[in-house]
Amino acid sequence: MTWTSTVGVIEMPDGVRLRGRGLRKPLPPGELPEFGLYLLGKPPSPMDWEARWLRWPDFRLPADPDETVAALTEVHARARLQRVEIACGGGRGRTGTALACLAVLAGVPSDEAVDFVRGHYDRHAVETPFQRRFVRRFAPR
């Protein structure tokens, strides 16, 4: 199943749709995710759906870049068939960075991915110079 609602949903150039959100905000109305990737400094509270956690402190980069590539590759594949959300505390920096990396997986050149996410998801997405550099250097294996 894919997302039919539009709150926080971004469609990638290859047709994959994902929802980004901030965990400090209320759960958006509509369908629940079938899978979630949570980008936080500590494990999230349990969810009512399947979830994966990546250690990713606020305003920083992921603790394990190789695990990040594997998780984002998994998310991209799952989003073809499931409602997948990606979330961090505020839904902009870490979530935007992950969405920009997913845009690279979907065919957006890495030097254009941040602008793509800012134009289609949140104009404030990808908050730090380190996060922008991470996206430019993102290289799926």
Backbone as CSV, one residue per row, in Angstrom:
resi,resn,N_x,N_y,N_z,CA_x,CA_y,CA_z,C_x,C_y,C_z
1,MET,0.839,-1.175,0.000,0.000,0.000,0.000,0.887,1.242,0.000
2,THR,0.390,2.281,-0.554,1.127,3.536,-0.570,0.304,4.606,0.145
3,TRP,0.911,5.726,0.376,0.217,6.831,1.049,-0.812,7.439,0.115
4,THR,-2.012,7.675,0.619,-2.997,8.434,-0.145,-3.136,9.841,0.430
5,SER,-2.800,9.991,1.722,-2.821,11.326,2.314,-1.602,12.102,1.824
6,THR,-1.608,13.409,2.058,-0.497,14.219,1.574,0.298,14.882,2.687
7,VAL,-0.151,14.787,3.943,0.527,15.450,5.050,1.924,14.864,5.233
8,GLY,2.940,15.644,4.894,4.321,15.216,5.047,4.814,14.241,3.997
9,VAL,3.988,13.915,3.024,4.349,12.911,2.020,5.123,13.564,0.877
10,ILE,6.208,12.928,0.498,7.013,13.378,-0.630,7.066,12.245,-1.656
11,GLU,6.868,12.598,-2.907,6.989,11.615,-3.983,8.334,11.812,-4.672
12,MET,9.079,10.743,-4.742,10.383,10.762,-5.386,10.218,10.640,-6.899
13,PRO,11.243,10.994,-7.668,11.135,10.931,-9.127,10.822,9.537,-9.670
14,ASP,11.165,8.486,-8.910,10.865,7.126,-9.368,9.487,6.646,-8.928
15,GLY,8.673,7.543,-8.340,7.315,7.209,-7.944,7.168,6.732,-6.511
16,VAL,8.262,6.486,-5.820,8.198,6.064,-4.426,7.685,7.224,-3.581
17,ARG,6.730,6.932,-2.689,6.173,7.955,-1.800,6.517,7.587,-0.364
18,LEU,7.012,8.563,0.402,7.361,8.381,1.807,6.789,9.531,2.602
19,ARG,6.582,9.287,3.891,6.138,10.381,4.748,7.252,10.749,5.713
20,GLY,7.564,12.024,5.767,8.484,12.544,6.760,7.679,13.229,7.841
21,ARG,8.165,13.154,9.084,7.457,13.864,10.157,8.366,14.057,11.352
22,GLY,7.946,14.928,12.228,8.616,15.165,13.490,7.882,14.433,14.598
23,LEU,8.601,13.688,15.390,7.977,12.905,16.457,7.452,13.768,17.603
24,ARG,7.929,15.006,17.696,7.412,15.901,18.741,6.049,16.484,18.368
25,LYS,5.617,16.248,17.142,4.311,16.722,16.679,3.307,15.568,16.756
26,PRO,2.017,15.879,16.805,1.017,14.802,16.818,1.075,13.970,15.538
27,LEU,0.693,12.721,15.655,0.613,11.833,14.500,-0.389,12.421,13.513
28,PRO,-0.018,12.566,12.242,-0.962,13.129,11.267,-2.199,12.240,11.116
29,PRO,-3.319,12.838,10.735,-4.522,12.035,10.503,-4.337,11.146,9.271
30,GLY,-5.157,10.129,9.182,-5.110,9.251,8.015,-4.435,7.932,8.314
31,GLU,-3.909,7.343,7.273,-3.325,6.011,7.382,-2.129,5.996,8.327
32,LEU,-1.953,4.854,8.967,-0.768,4.645,9.793,0.334,4.065,8.927
33,PRO,1.574,4.283,9.320,2.667,3.655,8.573,2.622,2.138,8.746
34,GLU,3.219,1.453,7.796,3.427,0.011,7.927,4.863,-0.271,8.363
35,PHE,5.725,0.732,8.172,7.123,0.633,8.579,7.626,2.044,8.845
36,GLY,8.491,2.179,9.834,9.071,3.477,10.134,10.555,3.373,10.395
37,LEU,11.279,4.381,9.947,12.705,4.520,10.239,12.848,5.760,11.104
38,TYR,13.400,5.571,12.309,13.470,6.647,13.282,14.918,7.028,13.552
39,LEU,15.198,8.303,13.356,16.544,8.864,13.381,16.702,9.682,14.651
40,LEU,17.188,9.040,15.694,17.230,9.662,17.015,18.516,9.307,17.740
41,GLY,18.848,10.098,18.750,20.023,9.820,19.562,19.845,8.639,20.499
42,LYS,18.585,8.292,20.798,18.285,7.136,21.649,17.096,6.396,21.046
43,PRO,16.889,5.138,21.415,15.779,4.375,20.820,14.436,5.057,21.046
44,PRO,13.548,4.993,20.058,12.221,5.604,20.202,11.318,4.743,21.077
45,SER,10.218,5.324,21.486,9.175,4.557,22.158,8.638,3.514,21.183
46,PRO,8.110,2.422,21.689,7.545,1.398,20.789,6.436,1.970,19.904
47,MET,6.370,1.470,18.698,5.356,1.887,17.731,4.373,0.743,17.525
48,ASP,3.230,1.036,16.936,2.231,0.012,16.619,2.481,-0.611,15.253
49,TRP,3.641,-0.359,14.667,4.007,-0.892,13.361,5.481,-1.270,13.420
50,GLU,5.924,-1.976,12.416,7.327,-2.386,12.353,8.214,-1.150,12.240
51,ALA,9.333,-1.160,12.949,10.185,0.030,12.965,11.655,-0.369,13.060
52,ARG,12.479,0.554,12.621,13.934,0.421,12.726,14.461,1.748,13.266
53,TRP,15.477,1.667,14.099,16.073,2.854,14.702,17.516,2.993,14.225
54,LEU,17.880,4.219,13.857,19.272,4.568,13.563,19.731,5.578,14.601
55,ARG,20.878,5.320,15.206,21.434,6.293,16.152,21.917,7.493,15.347
56,TRP,21.246,8.629,15.581,21.546,9.839,14.815,21.222,11.029,15.717
57,PRO,22.194,11.542,16.463,21.946,12.674,17.366,21.487,13.927,16.609
58,ASP,20.698,14.738,17.290,20.161,15.964,16.707,21.286,16.882,16.215
59,PHE,21.105,17.452,15.039,22.035,18.377,14.366,23.360,17.720,13.977
60,ARG,23.428,16.421,14.036,24.664,15.703,13.709,24.450,14.786,12.520
61,LEU,25.399,13.872,12.356,25.324,12.859,11.311,25.077,11.502,11.947
62,PRO,24.647,10.532,11.150,24.405,9.208,11.716,25.681,8.612,12.306
63,ALA,25.500,7.845,13.381,26.641,7.242,14.062,27.355,6.219,13.184
64,ASP,26.620,5.518,12.334,27.202,4.462,11.496,26.775,4.688,10.039
65,PRO,27.642,5.300,9.236,27.271,5.587,7.836,26.916,4.335,7.029
66,ASP,27.608,3.224,7.268,27.293,1.998,6.519,25.904,1.476,6.879
67,GLU,25.569,1.512,8.163,24.232,1.090,8.588,23.178,2.026,7.998
68,THR,23.516,3.305,7.875,22.593,4.277,7.302,22.299,3.959,5.848
69,VAL,23.329,3.653,5.080,23.124,3.282,3.671,22.228,2.049,3.586
70,ALA,22.488,1.054,4.426,21.680,-0.173,4.415,20.228,0.128,4.790
71,ALA,20.014,0.952,5.813,18.659,1.279,6.257,17.909,2.065,5.180
72,LEU,18.569,3.027,4.558,17.896,3.829,3.528,17.609,2.992,2.282
73,THR,18.483,2.079,1.957,18.238,1.174,0.828,17.016,0.301,1.129
74,GLU,16.933,-0.197,2.369,15.771,-0.989,2.782,14.494,-0.153,2.713
75,VAL,14.543,1.074,3.225,13.377,1.959,3.213,12.914,2.221,1.780
76,HIS,13.845,2.467,0.894,13.497,2.741,-0.507,12.772,1.541,-1.115
77,ALA,13.269,0.351,-0.858,12.631,-0.864,-1.387,11.250,-1.076,-0.756
78,ARG,11.146,-0.916,0.557,9.867,-1.110,1.243,8.815,-0.110,0.775
79,ALA,9.235,1.128,0.509,8.280,2.182,0.149,7.605,1.924,-1.197
80,ARG,8.116,1.004,-1.970,7.449,0.632,-3.224,6.150,-0.129,-2.946
81,LEU,6.104,-0.801,-1.771,4.976,-1.673,-1.460,4.253,-1.330,-0.165
82,GLN,4.864,-0.506,0.677,4.311,-0.217,1.990,4.271,1.289,2.241
83,ARG,3.463,1.670,3.234,3.473,3.049,3.715,4.640,3.167,4.694
84,VAL,5.639,3.936,4.319,6.857,4.083,5.115,6.990,5.533,5.547
85,GLU,7.331,5.707,6.817,7.622,7.056,7.294,9.044,7.098,7.819
86,ILE,9.616,8.290,7.717,10.928,8.579,8.278,10.717,9.747,9.224
87,ALA,11.277,9.634,10.432,11.017,10.691,11.405,12.200,10.884,12.341
88,CYS,12.326,12.126,12.795,13.272,12.496,13.849,12.472,13.379,14.815
89,GLY,13.127,14.067,15.689,12.402,14.889,16.659,11.568,15.974,16.011
90,GLY,12.189,16.800,15.177,11.480,17.923,14.572,10.996,17.694,13.159
91,GLY,11.545,16.680,12.482,11.105,16.361,11.121,11.771,17.157,10.025
92,ARG,12.858,17.861,10.338,13.507,18.697,9.319,14.948,18.298,9.020
93,GLY,15.814,18.359,10.019,17.240,18.142,9.781,17.592,16.717,9.414
94,ARG,17.443,15.811,10.365,17.775,14.407,10.120,16.818,13.781,9.120
95,THR,15.522,14.062,9.281,14.540,13.526,8.340,14.797,14.061,6.940
96,GLY,15.028,15.363,6.825,15.319,15.948,5.513,16.575,15.380,4.891
97,THR,17.589,15.154,5.706,18.837,14.563,5.210,18.584,13.162,4.678
98,ALA,17.841,12.361,5.436,17.523,11.007,4.983,16.679,11.039,3.708
99,LEU,15.700,11.942,3.637,14.887,12.056,2.424,15.737,12.478,1.229
100,ALA,16.702,13.366,1.452,17.591,13.774,0.350,18.430,12.590,-0.124
101,CYS,18.901,11.770,0.798,19.646,10.564,0.402,18.742,9.604,-0.368
102,LEU,17.490,9.497,0.053,16.537,8.663,-0.683,16.269,9.227,-2.078
103,ALA,16.284,10.545,-2.205,16.133,11.155,-3.530,17.297,10.746,-4.425
104,VAL,18.487,10.650,-3.856,19.652,10.165,-4.624,19.387,8.736,-5.089
105,LEU,18.885,7.891,-4.191,18.557,6.510,-4.576,17.498,6.479,-5.679
106,ALA,16.640,7.501,-5.716,15.563,7.572,-6.707,16.007,8.229,-8.008
107,GLY,17.283,8.622,-8.086,17.800,9.160,-9.342,18.142,10.632,-9.370
108,VAL,17.933,11.356,-8.277,18.292,12.773,-8.234,19.799,12.887,-8.032
109,PRO,20.495,13.693,-8.824,21.932,13.874,-8.592,22.181,14.368,-7.163
110,SER,23.229,13.874,-6.533,23.469,14.185,-5.118,23.636,15.682,-4.865
111,ASP,24.137,16.423,-5.844,24.295,17.868,-5.629,22.981,18.641,-5.817
112,GLU,21.902,17.962,-6.201,20.582,18.583,-6.351,19.565,18.045,-5.345
113,ALA,19.949,17.040,-4.571,18.993,16.334,-3.707,18.453,17.212,-2.584
114,VAL,19.287,18.053,-1.976,18.802,18.920,-0.900,17.760,19.890,-1.457
115,ASP,18.026,20.500,-2.596,17.049,21.414,-3.200,15.756,20.679,-3.548
116,PHE,15.862,19.430,-4.021,14.673,18.638,-4.333,13.805,18.468,-3.079
117,VAL,14.427,18.082,-1.977,13.671,17.855,-0.734,13.111,19.166,-0.193
118,ARG,13.878,20.231,-0.274,13.365,21.528,0.185,12.190,21.994,-0.668
119,GLY,12.196,21.668,-1.926,11.101,22.068,-2.810,9.865,21.188,-2.720
120,HIS,10.033,19.926,-2.311,8.909,18.989,-2.310,8.471,18.524,-0.922
121,TYR,9.268,18.834,0.106,8.918,18.374,1.455,8.855,19.538,2.442
122,ASP,9.979,20.198,2.701,10.031,21.291,3.682,11.178,22.217,3.291
123,ARG,10.894,23.489,3.153,11.926,24.427,2.698,13.066,24.583,3.686
124,HIS,12.879,24.105,4.925,13.942,24.186,5.939,14.646,22.850,6.146
125,ALA,14.343,21.869,5.328,14.932,20.532,5.488,16.440,20.578,5.288
126,VAL,17.134,19.688,5.956,18.593,19.559,5.929,19.188,20.832,6.531
127,GLU,19.412,20.788,7.837,19.679,22.013,8.581,21.136,22.448,8.683
128,THR,22.079,21.553,8.599,23.461,21.937,8.867,24.352,21.732,7.647
129,PRO,25.481,22.436,7.610,26.437,22.203,6.516,26.930,20.754,6.487
130,PHE,27.057,20.122,7.659,27.504,18.722,7.711,26.474,17.799,7.069
131,GLN,25.194,18.089,7.313,24.138,17.283,6.701,24.112,17.472,5.188
132,ARG,24.293,18.702,4.719,24.329,18.942,3.269,25.507,18.205,2.631
133,ARG,26.665,18.238,3.291,27.838,17.534,2.772,27.601,16.019,2.767
134,PHE,26.926,15.496,3.792,26.616,14.069,3.859,25.794,13.658,2.632
135,VAL,24.811,14.464,2.272,23.978,14.162,1.106,24.818,14.216,-0.175
136,ARG,25.640,15.247,-0.323,26.473,15.354,-1.538,27.407,14.173,-1.697
137,ARG,27.853,13.610,-0.580,28.786,12.470,-0.613,28.087,11.119,-0.525
138,PHE,26.776,11.151,-0.397,26.041,9.880,-0.234,26.252,9.001,-1.455
139,ALA,26.720,7.801,-1.209,27.010,6.860,-2.299,26.462,5.488,-1.949
140,PRO,25.290,5.148,-2.472,24.753,3.825,-2.197,25.670,2.742,-2.730
141,ARG,25.700,1.641,-2.039,26.558,0.519,-2.450,25.797,-0.471,-3.274
